[in-house]
């Protein structure tokens, strides 16, 4: 008995020791799990004093209240600043020692009590996530950056309310999650008070303040507020009303589809110059990249549709992500897939089913394939041990493969059953948190399919299938038709999915819908049919993977009246070329060249010309480019004159601007830029002329002659500063380019990430690569720091802007040697490098 008692005591002591959560950098899963169990009823009361001068520190005060169910160890508040940034601390009314360890304010357990607790403090904020500019700032805290500004519980499953006060310079406008309740002015500043917010995770708490223009309109039964800094009268006239209308349409659709009213107290949004993302879904203060919202007279139909889709995406987040939030950031893809999927449904209502199917194919499949075909492909759902690494989860798989997966899930379940399951999910977890397994459990009640088995392949594993076919005939009749799928990369597995194949005859065609749920499926519907002229695989664009190519389908490619069939073939041909099947790069370029005049659908022409440019720069040798460039320039110019639609003319002019290299073309572009007289039928705006100036500086003219003239023509101060920043990256003086690249080692020179990546794409353009290849080693060395100091997409955009056009053996060796010499490199960052350099590695065998 004595031995048993000792054993029990020892086990209890061991259990208690294990339960102690270590104080380590970031927000670990272990810490988040523990805090979720013991903390509830969180309220933040925050006040920020924002000076006009960017150089002056921003200070704040905080009162944090919460309940504890146990008090067995010190409590960790997340704060990624130095101890000097904390100027006062009281816990439950008593002054407390400031103990800041490994990015956490550690509060002694004897200062806390079970039940209600109150922590009050004063602090100086870090600036990085406040995005301070000379005349404005905006908070961007996703995924774990709130802790860099104020002490908090920075994890998604500890939702709280935020009672905010802002003191800002006079004449500044403000916008936050909650409604503005009152304000108080003095001679130099204004203090604004806001209503207590709805329940939010810290990554969705946000505000903006600055010299903005304010607009307000009624949309449906609610008012919406809009802040912007755009100064172009034409863009303002053409865009402001449309932005309100697009929000109204999205809200109305989502309320109807979900069966739930708009979930938050207010609608508000802000357009931010050179914003890091397309948008960010803070309730009451949605942030957008200004250039995505403000379109000019030269905007194409695709740009208007893209704006509506972006607004629908961010609005969908109000239900998916904001009202129901993932429990941990390993499920961050859930909010993004629903936002994209629901935005697509809004688009379908506007466009009609046929055009929607085309755009879904074009928007999602090429982007998903660009990652899923690579050695660095990641599954949709990934493991995450610490929130500080959450940024590495983002990318084209969650934004583009996940919607494809979701559409296949909807096809599997049926639209009404799928919708009923989603409605139950929203009702059950409203204003709370949920996991993907929670959702799968609910959806499983609405289908007989084994969603758990389906989930293992589509969600938990990376990669795509490769399809092949075998067809036999007796005379002129089909006697056998089998389609097989194998995994492009190990392990072997099956992707259950639905898609169509179409048998094409002289005067008719026969589409056949397939349920591809086995390694081999016999197309029994085709047995006994007449031998077709050719077969189009994945003719409806629903299937995901690498499909066979029928030579006859490409022979009649531009005679096809169905735009989805054509685009499915464009995508399939390009993917097969990359895989070394059916086409050599020069052959596919010639096939695409024939479509420059024949393809009249705007979005399909854009897809075609994008592939055209990719092949030209990435998969032809310099000698091959020199041999064909004059002919391709002429083909593009001729197609531009033949096409009748203004948008198509502009797409072709942009493609011409991308690939031209001849002296005659250089003079022609310079004349267009200098006289500001566009080719007939093409409408060019200030932004277009800026783009021409950059191409002239790259391809032959002195940047110091061209760009200052263009800067003088630009009316908007922020767009002027962008050009001034980029000028040294386009200089003909190698020493100036070297100095520019070297300057990026200093974090303060990388604050405008969109400027940095745009400049890097010119610095590493194929025409400069024989010299810029020397930057590659340092670019790779900086990736870890870029990930630690930049925003979510900066590591991948940094890598893409540098490596996306390289094809040389020297560049490939630098990447291979870097990975070989870093065997313990962060696996998620390694995957980003492999994704960004996939075309470079393929070029080693494709470019001959």
Buried (B, 14 or more C-beta within 10 A) or exposed (E): EEEEEEEEEEEEEEEEEEEEBEBBEBBBBBBBBBBBEBBEEBBBBBBBBBBBEBEEEBBBBBBBBBBBEEBEBBBBBBBBBEEEBBEEBBBBEEEBEBBBEEBBBBBEBEBBEEEEBEBBBBBBBBBBBBBBBBBBBBBBBBBBBBBBBBBBBBBBBBBBBBBBBBBBBEEBBBBBBBBBEEBEEEEEBBBBBBBBBBBBBBBBBBBBBBBBBEBEBEBBEEEBBBBBBBBBEBBBEBBBEBBBBBBBBBBBBBBEBBEBEBBBBBBBBBBBBBBBBBBBBBBBBBBBBBBBBBBBEBBBEBBBBBBBBBBBBBBBBBBBBBBBBBBBBBBBBBBBBBBBBBBBBBBBBBBEEEBBBBBBBBBBBBBBBBBBBBBBBBBBBBEBEBBBBBBBBBBBBBBBBBBBBBBBBBBBBEEEBBBBBBBBBBEEBBEEBBBBEBBBBBBBEBBEBEBEEBBEBBBEBBBBBBBBBEBEEEEEEBEBBEBBBBBBBEEEBBBBBBBBBBBBEEEEBBBBEBEBBEBEBEBEBBEEBBEBBBBBBBBBBBBBBBBBBBEBBBEBBBEBEBBBBBBBBBBBBBBBBBBEBBBBBBEBBBBBBEBBBBBBBBBBBBBBBBBBBBBBBBBBBBEBBEEBBBEBBEBBBEBBEEBEBBBBBBBBBBBBBBBBBBEEBBEBBBEBBBEEEBBEBBBBBBBBBBBBBBBBBBBBBEBBEBBBEBBEBBEBEBBBBBBEBBBBBBBBEEEBBBEBBEEBEEEEBBBBBBBBBBBBBBBBBBBBBEEBBEBBEEBBEBBBEBBEEBBBBBBBBBBBBBBBBBBBEEBBEBBEEBBEEBEEBBEBBBBBBBBBBBBBBBBBEBBE
